[in-house]
Amino acid sequence: MSLVELIAGADERSLAASGVACLDRCLPLLAEETDVLRPLWAGIADGEDGWAGRLQDTRAVLDDTSALGEAAAPVRRMIREAPSEWSTARLCEWATACSALALELHQELDPSRGAEGPLATGEQRRQVQILEALSAIPGGAGLRRALDLSVEGQRVLRAALSRRARAAQA
């Protein structure tokens, strides 16, 4: 199933987790502080009851965190645009935008600068794996798998950024 089909068929929890996971993987590209979205994962686990409050808290932290420089503006913007209401239509729109941002940032960093490069294809594959895990694994175990996949993506990006920095210094 394609990424577009998976997003279109996802429930609210999967859409919220997909969007947050995409932004979570973008942070290593944009800032040194990468744990600011962790509380939002707990809001996803709580579903409709926890989402709006955790989203509001995350927005406040992002606005107040000096470790997140101006480069993190795309993530801040996407968190501001996240719907407070637990609505499939609104979360689908937001998750689609988060997916596009993550793919765009990975393409920019990819040595080939294209959609077919290893970073970009890895990001797309990770997005598919996360949505598949969330639909196949119920409850907290699905969220845990999504978070694990997202953390793996962060490690890949940090390694790519490190290689790129070393190459620039050489």
DSSP file with accessible surface (Angstrom, degrees, kcal/mol):
  #  RESIDUE AA STRUCTURE BP1 BP2  ACC     N-H-->O    O-->H-N    N-H-->O    O-->H-N    TCO  KAPPA ALPHA  PHI   PSI    X-CA   Y-CA   Z-CA
    1    1 A M              0   0  156      0, 0.0     2,-0.0     0, 0.0     0, 0.0   0.000 360.0 360.0 360.0 143.1    0.0    0.0    0.0
    2    2 A S     >  -     0   0   55      1,-0.1     4,-2.6     4,-0.0     5,-0.2  -0.318 360.0-112.4 -79.1 162.4    1.3    3.5   -0.8
    3    3 A L  H  > S+     0   0   12      1,-0.2     4,-2.5     2,-0.2     5,-0.2   0.915 118.8  52.3 -58.8 -43.2    2.0    6.2    1.7
    4    4 A V  H  > S+     0   0  114      1,-0.2     4,-2.5     2,-0.2    -1,-0.2   0.923 110.9  47.2 -61.7 -43.2   -0.9    8.3    0.5
    5    5 A E  H  > S+     0   0  109      1,-0.2     4,-1.8     2,-0.2    -1,-0.2   0.895 111.0  51.7 -66.4 -39.8   -3.3    5.3    0.8
    6    6 A L  H  X S+     0   0   19     -4,-2.6     4,-0.5     2,-0.2    -2,-0.2   0.915 111.8  45.9 -64.3 -42.7   -2.0    4.6    4.3
    7    7 A I  H >< S+     0   0    8     -4,-2.5     3,-1.2     1,-0.2    -2,-0.2   0.940 111.8  52.0 -64.5 -44.8   -2.5    8.2    5.5
    8    8 A A  H 3< S+     0   0   73     -4,-2.5    -1,-0.2     1,-0.3    -2,-0.2   0.830 115.1  42.1 -62.3 -30.2   -6.0    8.3    3.9
    9    9 A G  H 3< S+     0   0   69     -4,-1.8    -1,-0.3    -5,-0.2    -2,-0.2   0.417  91.8 111.9 -98.5   3.8   -7.1    5.1    5.6
   10   10 A A    <<  -     0   0   16     -3,-1.2     2,-0.1    -4,-0.5    82,-0.1  -0.386  61.8-126.2 -80.8 154.6   -5.6    5.8    9.0
   11   11 A D     >  -     0   0   75     -2,-0.1     4,-2.5     1,-0.1     5,-0.2  -0.311  38.3 -90.3 -86.7 178.2   -7.5    6.5   12.3
   12   12 A E  H  > S+     0   0   60      1,-0.2     4,-2.8     2,-0.2     5,-0.2   0.905 125.0  49.9 -58.7 -46.2   -6.9    9.5   14.5
   13   13 A R  H  > S+     0   0   42      1,-0.2     4,-2.6     2,-0.2    -1,-0.2   0.932 113.0  46.7 -60.7 -45.1   -4.3    7.9   16.7
   14   14 A S  H  > S+     0   0    3      2,-0.2     4,-2.6     1,-0.2    -1,-0.2   0.893 112.8  49.6 -65.7 -39.0   -2.3    6.8   13.7
   15   15 A L  H  X S+     0   0    0     -4,-2.5     4,-2.4     2,-0.2    -2,-0.2   0.932 112.4  46.7 -66.2 -44.5   -2.5   10.1   12.0
   16   16 A A  H  X S+     0   0    0     -4,-2.8     4,-2.5    -5,-0.2     5,-0.2   0.940 115.4  46.3 -62.7 -44.8   -1.4   12.0   15.1
   17   17 A A  H  X S+     0   0    0     -4,-2.6     4,-2.8    -5,-0.2     5,-0.2   0.905 111.2  52.3 -65.7 -39.5    1.5    9.6   15.6
   18   18 A S  H  X S+     0   0    2     -4,-2.6     4,-2.2    -5,-0.2    -1,-0.2   0.936 111.9  46.0 -61.9 -46.0    2.5    9.7   12.0
   19   19 A G  H  X S+     0   0    0     -4,-2.4     4,-2.1     2,-0.2    -2,-0.2   0.941 115.1  45.7 -62.9 -47.1    2.6   13.6   12.0
   20   20 A V  H  X S+     0   0    0     -4,-2.5     4,-3.0     1,-0.2    -2,-0.2   0.915 111.3  53.4 -64.8 -40.1    4.6   13.7   15.3
   21   21 A A  H  X S+     0   0    0     -4,-2.8     4,-2.0    -5,-0.2    -1,-0.2   0.911 107.7  51.1 -62.2 -41.3    7.0   11.0   14.1
   22   22 A C  H  X S+     0   0    0     -4,-2.2     4,-1.1    -5,-0.2    -1,-0.2   0.938 113.7  43.9 -60.7 -45.3    7.7   13.0   10.9
   23   23 A L  H  X S+     0   0    0     -4,-2.1     4,-1.5     1,-0.2     3,-0.3   0.887 109.3  57.7 -68.2 -37.0    8.4   16.1   12.9
   24   24 A D  H  < S+     0   0    0     -4,-3.0    -1,-0.2     1,-0.2    -2,-0.2   0.889 107.6  47.5 -59.0 -39.5   10.5   14.1   15.5
   25   25 A R  H  < S+     0   0    1     -4,-2.0     4,-0.3     1,-0.2    -1,-0.2   0.720 107.8  56.9 -76.9 -20.0   12.7   12.9   12.6
   26   26 A C  H >X S+     0   0    0     -4,-1.1     3,-1.5    -3,-0.3     4,-0.8   0.802  88.9  76.0 -78.0 -28.5   13.1   16.5   11.3
   27   27 A L  H >X S+     0   0    0     -4,-1.5     4,-2.7     1,-0.3     3,-1.2   0.866  86.3  58.3 -57.0 -41.0   14.4   17.9   14.5
   28   28 A P  H 34 S+     0   0   13      0, 0.0    -1,-0.3     0, 0.0    -2,-0.1   0.807 106.8  51.9 -60.7 -22.3   18.0   16.5   14.2
   29   29 A L  H <4 S+     0   0   34     -3,-1.5    -2,-0.2    -4,-0.3    -3,-0.1   0.745 122.2  28.6 -76.8 -24.8   18.2   18.4   10.9
   30   30 A L  H << S+     0   0   27     -3,-1.2     2,-0.3    -4,-0.8    39,-0.3   0.615 120.2  16.7-116.3 -19.9   17.1   21.6   12.5
   31   31 A A     <  -     0   0   19     -4,-2.7    -1,-0.2    -5,-0.2    37,-0.2  -0.987  54.9-127.3-156.0 161.3   18.1   21.8   16.2
   32   32 A E  S    S+     0   0  186     35,-0.9     2,-0.7    -2,-0.3    36,-0.1   0.838  95.3  73.6 -80.2 -36.5   20.3   20.3   18.9
   33   33 A E        +     0   0   72     34,-0.4     3,-0.1     1,-0.1    -1,-0.1  -0.707  53.9 161.7 -82.9 114.2   17.4   19.8   21.3
   34   34 A T        +     0   0   13     -2,-0.7     3,-0.4     1,-0.1    -1,-0.1   0.383  55.3  73.5-117.8   3.8   15.4   16.8   20.0
   35   35 A D    >   +     0   0   86      1,-0.2     3,-1.4     2,-0.1    -1,-0.1   0.365  62.8 101.1 -99.2   7.0   13.4   15.6   22.9
   36   36 A V  T 3  S+     0   0   12      1,-0.3     4,-0.2     2,-0.1    -1,-0.2   0.736  80.6  52.5 -68.3 -19.0   10.8   18.4   23.0
   37   37 A L  T >> S+     0   0    0     -3,-0.4     4,-1.0     1,-0.2     3,-0.9   0.546  81.1  94.7 -92.5  -5.9    8.1   16.3   21.2
   38   38 A R  H X> S+     0   0   69     -3,-1.4     4,-1.0     1,-0.3     3,-0.9   0.888  80.4  54.5 -55.0 -44.6    8.3   13.4   23.6
   39   39 A P  H 3> S+     0   0   57      0, 0.0     4,-1.4     0, 0.0     3,-0.3   0.844 100.6  61.7 -60.8 -27.7    5.4   14.6   25.8
   40   40 A L  H <> S+     0   0    0     -3,-0.9     4,-1.8     1,-0.2    -2,-0.2   0.844  94.3  61.7 -67.5 -30.1    3.2   14.8   22.7
   41   41 A W  H <X S+     0   0   18     -4,-1.0     4,-2.0    -3,-0.9    -1,-0.2   0.898 101.9  52.3 -60.3 -38.4    3.7   11.0   22.3
   42   42 A A  H  X S+     0   0   35     -4,-1.0     4,-1.8    -3,-0.3    -1,-0.2   0.874 105.2  55.4 -65.5 -35.4    2.0   10.6   25.7
   43   43 A G  H  < S+     0   0    0     -4,-1.4     7,-0.4     2,-0.2     4,-0.4   0.872 106.3  50.9 -63.8 -34.6   -0.9   12.7   24.5
   44   44 A I  H >< S+     0   0    1     -4,-1.8     3,-1.4     1,-0.2    -2,-0.2   0.921 106.7  54.0 -67.7 -41.8   -1.3   10.4   21.5
   45   45 A A  H 3< S+     0   0   62     -4,-2.0    -2,-0.2     1,-0.3    -1,-0.2   0.869 108.2  50.2 -60.7 -34.1   -1.4    7.4   23.9
   46   46 A D  T >< S-     0   0   90     -4,-1.8     3,-0.9     1,-0.2    -1,-0.3   0.537 100.0-157.3 -81.4  -7.9   -4.2    9.1   25.8
   47   47 A G  T X>  -     0   0   16     -3,-1.4     4,-2.2    -4,-0.4     3,-1.2  -0.298  60.8  -8.8  69.5-146.5   -6.1    9.7   22.6
   48   48 A E  H 3> S+     0   0  131      1,-0.3     4,-0.6     2,-0.2    -1,-0.2   0.839 135.1  57.6 -56.5 -34.9   -8.7   12.5   22.4
   49   49 A D  H <4 S+     0   0  160     -3,-0.9    -1,-0.3     1,-0.2     4,-0.2   0.801 117.9  29.5 -69.2 -28.4   -8.5   13.1   26.2
   50   50 A G  H <> S+     0   0   10     -3,-1.2     4,-2.0    -7,-0.4     5,-0.3   0.659 101.1  79.7-106.7 -16.6   -4.7   13.8   26.2
   51   51 A W  H  X S+     0   0    1     -4,-2.2     4,-2.7    -8,-0.4     5,-0.2   0.942  91.5  45.4 -62.3 -56.2   -4.0   15.3   22.7
   52   52 A A  H  X S+     0   0   43     -4,-0.6     4,-2.4     1,-0.2    -1,-0.2   0.913 115.4  46.6 -61.2 -43.4   -5.2   18.9   23.1
   53   53 A G  H  > S+     0   0   36     -4,-0.2     4,-2.3     2,-0.2    -1,-0.2   0.930 115.3  45.0 -65.6 -45.2   -3.5   19.5   26.4
   54   54 A R  H  X S+     0   0   87     -4,-2.0     4,-2.6     2,-0.2    -1,-0.2   0.874 111.8  53.7 -67.0 -35.1   -0.2   17.9   25.4
   55   55 A L  H  X S+     0   0    0     -4,-2.7     4,-2.6    -5,-0.3    -2,-0.2   0.939 109.3  48.2 -64.2 -44.4   -0.3   19.8   22.1
   56   56 A Q  H  X S+     0   0  134     -4,-2.4     4,-2.0    -5,-0.2    -2,-0.2   0.929 112.6  48.9 -62.1 -42.9   -0.7   23.1   23.9
   57   57 A D  H  X S+     0   0   95     -4,-2.3     4,-2.3     1,-0.2    -1,-0.2   0.910 111.2  50.0 -62.8 -41.9    2.2   22.2   26.3
   58   58 A T  H  X S+     0   0    2     -4,-2.6     4,-2.8     1,-0.2     5,-0.2   0.904 108.0  52.9 -65.8 -40.6    4.4   21.3   23.4
   59   59 A R  H  X S+     0   0   52     -4,-2.6     4,-2.1     1,-0.2    -1,-0.2   0.926 109.7  49.0 -59.4 -43.4    3.6   24.5   21.6
   60   60 A A  H  X S+     0   0   48     -4,-2.0     4,-1.6     2,-0.2    -2,-0.2   0.916 112.0  48.2 -63.6 -43.2    4.6   26.5   24.7
   61   61 A V  H  X S+     0   0   65     -4,-2.3     4,-1.5     1,-0.2    -2,-0.2   0.933 111.2  50.4 -63.9 -43.9    7.9   24.6   25.1
   62   62 A L  H  < S+     0   0    2     -4,-2.8    -1,-0.2     1,-0.2    -2,-0.2   0.884 111.2  48.8 -62.5 -37.5    8.8   25.0   21.4
   63   63 A D  H  < S+     0   0   82     -4,-2.1    -1,-0.2    -5,-0.2    -2,-0.2   0.808 118.6  39.7 -71.5 -27.5    8.1   28.7   21.6
   64   64 A D  H  < S+     0   0  137     -4,-1.6     2,-0.8    -3,-0.2    -2,-0.2   0.530  87.7 104.7 -99.0  -8.5   10.3   29.0   24.8
   65   65 A T    ><  -     0   0   28     -4,-1.5     3,-0.9     1,-0.2   -32,-0.0  -0.646  44.7-172.9 -84.7 111.6   13.1   26.7   23.9
   66   66 A S  T 3  S+     0   0  119     -2,-0.8    -1,-0.2     1,-0.2    -4,-0.0   0.746  80.3  71.3 -73.7 -21.7   16.2   28.7   23.0
   67   67 A A  T 3  S+     0   0   47      1,-0.1     2,-1.0   -36,-0.1   -35,-0.9   0.743  86.1  74.1 -65.5 -21.7   18.0   25.5   21.9
   68   68 A L  S <  S-     0   0    4     -3,-0.9    -1,-0.1   -37,-0.2   -37,-0.1  -0.800  78.6-166.1 -93.8 100.1   15.7   25.4   18.9
   69   69 A G    >   -     0   0   38     -2,-1.0     3,-1.8   -39,-0.3     4,-0.1   0.061  42.8 -76.0 -73.2-170.4   17.0   28.1   16.7
   70   70 A E  G >  S+     0   0  158      1,-0.3     3,-1.9     2,-0.2    -1,-0.1   0.769 124.3  72.6 -61.9 -25.1   15.4   29.7   13.7
   71   71 A A  G 3  S+     0   0   59      1,-0.3    -1,-0.3   -41,-0.2     4,-0.2   0.793  88.8  62.0 -61.7 -25.8   16.2   26.6   11.7
   72   72 A A  G X> S+     0   0    0     -3,-1.8     4,-2.3   -42,-0.2     3,-0.6   0.385  70.5 109.1 -81.9   6.7   13.5   24.8   13.6
   73   73 A A  H <> S+     0   0   31     -3,-1.9     4,-2.9     1,-0.2     5,-0.2   0.861  71.6  57.1 -53.7 -39.2   10.8   27.2   12.3
   74   74 A P  H 3> S+     0   0   31      0, 0.0     4,-2.2     0, 0.0    -1,-0.2   0.917 109.6  44.7 -61.6 -38.6    9.3   24.5   10.0
   75   75 A V  H <> S+     0   0    1     -3,-0.6     4,-2.5     2,-0.2     5,-0.2   0.931 113.3  50.5 -69.6 -43.4    8.7   22.2   13.0
   76   76 A R  H  X S+     0   0   28     -4,-2.3     4,-2.5     1,-0.2    -1,-0.2   0.934 111.1  49.9 -57.4 -44.5    7.3   25.0   15.1
   77   77 A R  H  X S+     0   0  107     -4,-2.9     4,-2.0    -5,-0.2    -1,-0.2   0.931 110.6  48.9 -61.8 -43.2    5.0   26.0   12.3
   78   78 A M  H  X S+     0   0    2     -4,-2.2     4,-0.7    -5,-0.2    -1,-0.2   0.882 111.1  49.6 -67.8 -35.3    3.7   22.4   11.9
   79   79 A I  H >< S+     0   0    0     -4,-2.5     3,-0.7     1,-0.2    -1,-0.2   0.906 110.6  50.5 -69.0 -39.1    3.1   22.1   15.6
   80   80 A R  H 3< S+     0   0  127     -4,-2.5    -2,-0.2     1,-0.2    -1,-0.2   0.861 111.5  49.1 -62.8 -35.2    1.2   25.4   15.6
   81   81 A E  H 3< S+     0   0   97     -4,-2.0    -1,-0.2    -5,-0.2    -2,-0.2   0.567  83.9 115.3 -82.6  -8.2   -0.9   24.1   12.6
   82   82 A A  S << S-     0   0    2     -3,-0.7     2,-0.2    -4,-0.7     9,-0.1  -0.388  75.0-112.9 -62.7 134.5   -1.6   20.8   14.4
   83   83 A P        -     0   0    2      0, 0.0    -1,-0.1     0, 0.0    -2,-0.1  -0.497  15.4-153.3 -71.7 135.2   -5.4   20.5   15.0
   84   84 A S  S    S+     0   0   50     -2,-0.2     2,-0.2     2,-0.1   -32,-0.2   0.804  76.9  80.4 -74.6 -28.6   -6.4   20.6   18.7
   85   85 A E  S    S-     0   0   88      1,-0.1     2,-1.8   -34,-0.1     6,-0.1  -0.555  87.7-123.9 -82.8 144.0   -9.5   18.6   17.9
   86   86 A W        +     0   0   37     -2,-0.2     2,-0.4   -38,-0.1   -74,-0.1  -0.585  57.9 147.8 -86.2  76.7   -9.2   14.9   17.5
   87   87 A S     >  -     0   0   37     -2,-1.8     4,-3.0     1,-0.1     5,-0.3  -0.958  49.3-143.3-122.2 129.5  -10.7   14.8   14.1
   88   88 A T  H  > S+     0   0   58     -2,-0.4     4,-2.6     1,-0.2     5,-0.2   0.922 101.6  48.6 -56.6 -47.8   -9.8   12.4   11.3
   89   89 A A  H  > S+     0   0   75      2,-0.2     4,-2.0     1,-0.2    -1,-0.2   0.940 116.1  41.5 -61.9 -48.2  -10.2   14.9    8.5
   90   90 A R  H  > S+     0   0   99      2,-0.2     4,-2.2     1,-0.2    -1,-0.2   0.912 116.4  48.4 -67.9 -42.0   -8.1   17.6   10.2
   91   91 A L  H  X S+     0   0    0     -4,-3.0     4,-3.2     2,-0.2     5,-0.2   0.882 109.7  53.8 -67.0 -33.7   -5.4   15.2   11.5
   92   92 A C  H  X S+     0   0   31     -4,-2.6     4,-2.3    -5,-0.3    -2,-0.2   0.935 109.4  47.6 -64.5 -44.7   -5.2   13.6    8.0
   93   93 A E  H  X S+     0   0  136     -4,-2.0     4,-1.9    -5,-0.2    -2,-0.2   0.925 115.8  45.0 -60.7 -44.8   -4.5   17.0    6.5
   94   94 A W  H  X S+     0   0   10     -4,-2.2     4,-2.6     2,-0.2    -2,-0.2   0.931 111.8  50.6 -67.7 -45.2   -1.9   17.8    9.1
   95   95 A A  H  X S+     0   0    0     -4,-3.2     4,-2.5     1,-0.2    -1,-0.2   0.893 109.3  52.7 -61.9 -36.9   -0.2   14.4    8.9
   96   96 A T  H  X S+     0   0   71     -4,-2.3     4,-2.3    -5,-0.2    -1,-0.2   0.921 110.3  47.3 -63.8 -42.5    0.0   14.8    5.1
   97   97 A A  H  X S+     0   0   38     -4,-1.9     4,-2.4     2,-0.2    -2,-0.2   0.903 112.0  49.9 -66.6 -39.6    1.7   18.1    5.5
   98   98 A C  H  X S+     0   0    0     -4,-2.6     4,-2.6     2,-0.2    -2,-0.2   0.912 110.2  51.2 -64.5 -41.1    4.1   16.7    8.1
   99   99 A S  H  X S+     0   0    7     -4,-2.5     4,-2.5    -5,-0.2     5,-0.2   0.933 110.3  48.5 -60.2 -46.3    4.9   13.9    5.8
  100  100 A A  H  X S+     0   0   54     -4,-2.3     4,-2.6     1,-0.2    -2,-0.2   0.907 111.3  50.2 -63.1 -42.1    5.6   16.3    2.9
  101  101 A L  H  X S+     0   0   11     -4,-2.4     4,-2.7     2,-0.2     5,-0.2   0.939 111.3  48.2 -61.6 -47.4    7.9   18.4    5.1
  102  102 A A  H  X S+     0   0    0     -4,-2.6     4,-2.3     1,-0.2    -2,-0.2   0.925 113.3  47.2 -61.2 -43.6    9.9   15.4    6.3
  103  103 A L  H  X S+     0   0   29     -4,-2.5     4,-2.4    -5,-0.2    -1,-0.2   0.918 112.1  50.8 -64.6 -40.9   10.3   14.2    2.8
  104  104 A E  H  X S+     0   0  101     -4,-2.6     4,-2.2    -5,-0.2    -2,-0.2   0.934 111.4  46.8 -62.4 -46.2   11.3   17.6    1.5
  105  105 A L  H  X S+     0   0   18     -4,-2.7     4,-1.5     1,-0.2    -1,-0.2   0.901 112.9  49.5 -65.1 -38.6   14.0   18.1    4.3
  106  106 A H  H  X S+     0   0    3     -4,-2.3     4,-1.6    -5,-0.2    14,-0.3   0.887 109.6  51.7 -68.2 -37.2   15.4   14.6    3.7
  107  107 A Q  H  < S+     0   0   64     -4,-2.4     6,-0.2     1,-0.2    -2,-0.2   0.904 107.5  52.8 -64.5 -40.6   15.6   15.2   -0.1
  108  108 A E  H  < S+     0   0   97     -4,-2.2    -1,-0.2     1,-0.2    -2,-0.2   0.859 114.5  42.2 -62.3 -35.3   17.5   18.5    0.6
  109  109 A L  H  < S+     0   0   19     -4,-1.5    -1,-0.2    -5,-0.2    -2,-0.2   0.700  90.5 105.9 -83.7 -21.8   20.0   16.6    2.7
  110  110 A D  S >< S-     0   0    1     -4,-1.6     3,-1.7     1,-0.1     7,-0.0  -0.349  76.0-130.4 -62.4 134.6   20.3   13.6    0.4
  111  111 A P  T 3  S+     0   0  115      0, 0.0    -1,-0.1     0, 0.0    -4,-0.0   0.843 111.1  49.3 -55.1 -31.9   23.5   13.6   -1.5
  112  112 A S  T 3  S-     0   0   72      2,-0.2     3,-0.1     1,-0.0     4,-0.1   0.583 100.2-140.0 -82.8 -11.7   21.6   13.0   -4.7
  113  113 A R    <   +     0   0  150     -3,-1.7     2,-0.3    -6,-0.2    -6,-0.1   0.783  65.7 101.9  58.0  29.7   19.2   15.9   -3.9
  114  114 A G  S >  S-     0   0   23     -8,-0.1     3,-1.2    -7,-0.1     6,-0.3  -0.874  87.9-104.1-140.3 172.1   16.3   13.9   -5.2
  115  115 A A  T 3  S+     0   0   45     -2,-0.3    -2,-0.1     1,-0.2    -1,-0.0   0.671 115.7  56.6 -68.9 -17.6   13.4   11.7   -4.2
  116  116 A E  T 3  S+     0   0  168      4,-0.1    -1,-0.2    -4,-0.1    -3,-0.0   0.410  81.8 110.5 -97.4   1.3   15.3    8.6   -5.2
  117  117 A G  S <> S-     0   0    3     -3,-1.2     4,-2.8     1,-0.1     5,-0.3  -0.258  82.2-104.6 -73.2 166.1   18.3    9.1   -2.9
  118  118 A P  H  > S+     0   0   97      0, 0.0     4,-2.1     0, 0.0     5,-0.2   0.868 117.3  47.5 -64.0 -38.4   19.0    6.9    0.1
  119  119 A L  H  > S+     0   0   18      2,-0.2     4,-2.2     1,-0.2     5,-0.2   0.930 115.7  44.7 -68.4 -44.5   17.9    9.4    2.8
  120  120 A A  H  > S+     0   0    2     -6,-0.3     4,-2.4   -14,-0.3     5,-0.2   0.932 116.1  45.0 -67.0 -44.0   14.7   10.3    1.0
  121  121 A T  H  X S+     0   0   49     -4,-2.8     4,-2.6     1,-0.2    -1,-0.2   0.885 112.4  53.1 -69.0 -35.1   13.7    6.7    0.2
  122  122 A G  H  X S+     0   0    4     -4,-2.1     4,-2.5    -5,-0.3    -1,-0.2   0.904 109.4  48.9 -63.3 -40.1   14.6    5.7    3.8
  123  123 A E  H  X S+     0   0    0     -4,-2.2     4,-2.4     2,-0.2    -2,-0.2   0.934 111.9  48.0 -65.3 -44.1   12.3    8.4    5.1
  124  124 A Q  H  X S+     0   0   87     -4,-2.4     4,-2.1     1,-0.2    -2,-0.2   0.934 112.2  49.4 -62.9 -43.2    9.5    7.4    2.9
  125  125 A R  H  X S+     0   0  128     -4,-2.6     4,-2.8     1,-0.2    -1,-0.2   0.923 110.2  51.4 -61.0 -42.1   10.0    3.7    3.9
  126  126 A R  H  X S+     0   0   12     -4,-2.5     4,-2.5     1,-0.2    -1,-0.2   0.904 107.6  52.4 -62.8 -41.3   10.0    4.7    7.6
  127  127 A Q  H  X S+     0   0    1     -4,-2.4     4,-2.1     2,-0.2    -1,-0.2   0.925 111.5  46.6 -61.0 -42.1    6.7    6.6    7.2
  128  128 A V  H  X S+     0   0   27     -4,-2.1     4,-2.8     1,-0.2     5,-0.2   0.937 111.8  50.8 -64.5 -46.1    5.1    3.6    5.6
  129  129 A Q  H  X S+     0   0   61     -4,-2.8     4,-2.6     1,-0.2    -2,-0.2   0.891 109.5  51.1 -60.1 -39.9    6.5    1.3    8.3
  130  130 A I  H  X S+     0   0    1     -4,-2.5     4,-2.5     2,-0.2    -1,-0.2   0.948 112.1  45.2 -64.5 -47.6    5.1    3.6   11.1
  131  131 A L  H  X S+     0   0    4     -4,-2.1     4,-1.8     1,-0.2    -2,-0.2   0.900 113.9  49.9 -64.9 -38.0    1.6    3.7    9.6
  132  132 A E  H  X S+     0   0   86     -4,-2.8     4,-2.1     2,-0.2     5,-0.2   0.921 111.6  48.5 -65.7 -42.2    1.6   -0.1    9.0
  133  133 A A  H  X S+     0   0   11     -4,-2.6     4,-2.7    -5,-0.2    -2,-0.2   0.916 110.4  51.3 -64.0 -41.6    2.8   -0.7   12.6
  134  134 A L  H  < S+     0   0    3     -4,-2.5    -1,-0.2     1,-0.2    -2,-0.2   0.856 114.2  43.3 -66.2 -33.4    0.1    1.6   14.0
  135  135 A S  H  < S+     0   0   90     -4,-1.8    -1,-0.2    -5,-0.2    -2,-0.2   0.810 121.0  40.2 -81.2 -27.1   -2.6   -0.1   12.1
  136  136 A A  H  < S+     0   0   77     -4,-2.1    -2,-0.2    -5,-0.2    -3,-0.2   0.775 109.6  57.9 -92.6 -28.4   -1.4   -3.6   12.8
  137  137 A I  S  < S-     0   0   59     -4,-2.7     5,-0.2    -5,-0.2    -1,-0.2  -0.909  81.5-136.8-110.8 116.4   -0.4   -3.4   16.4
  138  138 A P    >>  -     0   0  108      0, 0.0     3,-0.8     0, 0.0     4,-0.7  -0.282  54.0 -20.2 -73.0 153.2   -3.1   -2.3   18.9
  139  139 A G  H >> S-     0   0   42      1,-0.2     4,-1.3     2,-0.2     3,-0.7  -0.047 119.7  -9.6  62.7-146.4   -2.6    0.2   21.7
  140  140 A G  H 3> S+     0   0   54      1,-0.2     4,-2.7     2,-0.2    -1,-0.2   0.765 126.1  64.6 -63.6 -28.5    0.6    1.3   23.3
  141  141 A A  H <> S+     0   0   61     -3,-0.8     4,-2.2     1,-0.2    -1,-0.2   0.896 102.6  49.5 -65.1 -37.0    2.7   -1.4   21.6
  142  142 A G  H <X S+     0   0    0     -3,-0.7     4,-2.3    -4,-0.7    -1,-0.2   0.911 112.2  47.5 -66.2 -42.2    2.0    0.2   18.2
  143  143 A L  H  X S+     0   0   14     -4,-1.3     4,-2.7     2,-0.2    -2,-0.2   0.897 110.1  53.0 -64.9 -39.3    3.0    3.6   19.5
  144  144 A R  H  X S+     0   0  133     -4,-2.7     4,-2.6     2,-0.2    -2,-0.2   0.919 109.9  48.0 -62.1 -42.5    6.1    2.1   21.0
  145  145 A R  H  X S+     0   0  106     -4,-2.2     4,-2.5     2,-0.2    -1,-0.2   0.917 111.5  50.6 -64.3 -41.8    7.0    0.6   17.6
  146  146 A A  H  X S+     0   0    0     -4,-2.3     4,-2.2     2,-0.2    -2,-0.2   0.925 111.6  47.7 -61.9 -43.3    6.3    4.0   15.9
  147  147 A L  H  X S+     0   0   21     -4,-2.7     4,-2.7     2,-0.2     5,-0.2   0.919 110.5  51.9 -64.2 -41.7    8.5    5.8   18.4
  148  148 A D  H  X S+     0   0   63     -4,-2.6     4,-2.3     1,-0.2    -2,-0.2   0.918 110.6  48.1 -60.8 -43.4   11.3    3.2   17.9
  149  149 A L  H  X S+     0   0    1     -4,-2.5     4,-2.0     2,-0.2    -1,-0.2   0.886 111.7  50.3 -64.1 -38.1   11.2    3.6   14.1
  150  150 A S  H  X S+     0   0    0     -4,-2.2     4,-2.0     2,-0.2    -2,-0.2   0.919 109.6  49.5 -66.9 -42.7   11.3    7.4   14.5
  151  151 A V  H  X S+     0   0   32     -4,-2.7     4,-2.3     2,-0.2    -2,-0.2   0.907 108.6  54.0 -63.2 -39.9   14.3    7.2   16.9
  152  152 A E  H  X S+     0   0   69     -4,-2.3     4,-2.2     1,-0.2    -1,-0.2   0.926 107.7  51.0 -59.2 -41.8   16.0    4.9   14.3
  153  153 A G  H  X S+     0   0    0     -4,-2.0     4,-2.2     1,-0.2    -1,-0.2   0.880 106.9  53.5 -63.8 -37.1   15.4    7.6   11.7
  154  154 A Q  H  X S+     0   0    5     -4,-2.0     4,-2.7     2,-0.2    -1,-0.2   0.920 108.0  50.4 -62.5 -42.5   16.9   10.3   14.0
  155  155 A R  H  X S+     0   0  149     -4,-2.3     4,-2.3     2,-0.2    -2,-0.2   0.912 109.3  50.9 -62.7 -42.0   20.1    8.1   14.3
  156  156 A V  H  X S+     0   0   54     -4,-2.2     4,-2.4     1,-0.2    -1,-0.2   0.932 112.2  47.2 -60.8 -44.1   20.3    7.8   10.6
  157  157 A L  H  X S+     0   0    1     -4,-2.2     4,-3.0     2,-0.2     5,-0.2   0.909 109.6  51.9 -66.2 -42.3   20.0   11.5   10.1
  158  158 A R  H  X S+     0   0  102     -4,-2.7     4,-2.4     1,-0.2    -1,-0.2   0.914 111.0  48.8 -60.4 -41.4   22.6   12.3   12.8
  159  159 A A  H  X S+     0   0   41     -4,-2.3     4,-2.6     2,-0.2    -2,-0.2   0.923 112.1  48.5 -63.9 -42.5   25.0   10.0   11.1
  160  160 A A  H  X S+     0   0   12     -4,-2.4     4,-2.4     2,-0.2    -2,-0.2   0.916 112.4  48.3 -64.6 -41.2   24.3   11.6    7.7
  161  161 A L  H  X S+     0   0   52     -4,-3.0     4,-2.4     2,-0.2    -1,-0.2   0.894 111.3  50.6 -65.2 -39.2   24.8   15.1    9.1
  162  162 A S  H  X S+     0   0   53     -4,-2.4     4,-2.5    -5,-0.2    -2,-0.2   0.931 111.3  47.5 -64.3 -45.5   28.0   14.0   10.8
  163  163 A R  H  X S+     0   0  136     -4,-2.6     4,-2.5     1,-0.2    -2,-0.2   0.914 112.2  50.8 -61.0 -41.5   29.4   12.5    7.6
  164  164 A R  H  X S+     0   0  112     -4,-2.4     4,-2.0     1,-0.2    -2,-0.2   0.912 110.5  48.2 -64.3 -41.8   28.4   15.7    5.7
  165  165 A A  H  X S+     0   0   51     -4,-2.4     4,-1.6     2,-0.2    -1,-0.2   0.909 111.9  49.5 -65.1 -42.4   30.1   17.9    8.3
  166  166 A R  H  X S+     0   0  137     -4,-2.5     4,-1.3     1,-0.2    -2,-0.2   0.905 110.8  50.2 -63.3 -41.5   33.3   15.8    8.1
  167  167 A A  H  < S+     0   0   73     -4,-2.5    -1,-0.2     1,-0.2    -2,-0.2   0.880 108.7  52.3 -64.6 -36.6   33.3   16.0    4.3
  168  168 A A  H  < S+     0   0   85     -4,-2.0    -1,-0.2     1,-0.2    -2,-0.2   0.825 110.4  48.5 -69.0 -31.6   32.9   19.7    4.4
  169  169 A Q  H  <        0   0  167     -4,-1.6    -1,-0.2    -5,-0.1    -2,-0.2   0.721 360.0 360.0 -78.8 -23.5   35.9   20.0    6.8
  170  170 A A     <        0   0  121     -4,-1.3    -3,-0.0    -5,-0.1    -4,-0.0  -0.115 360.0 360.0 -75.7 360.0   38.1   17.8    4.6
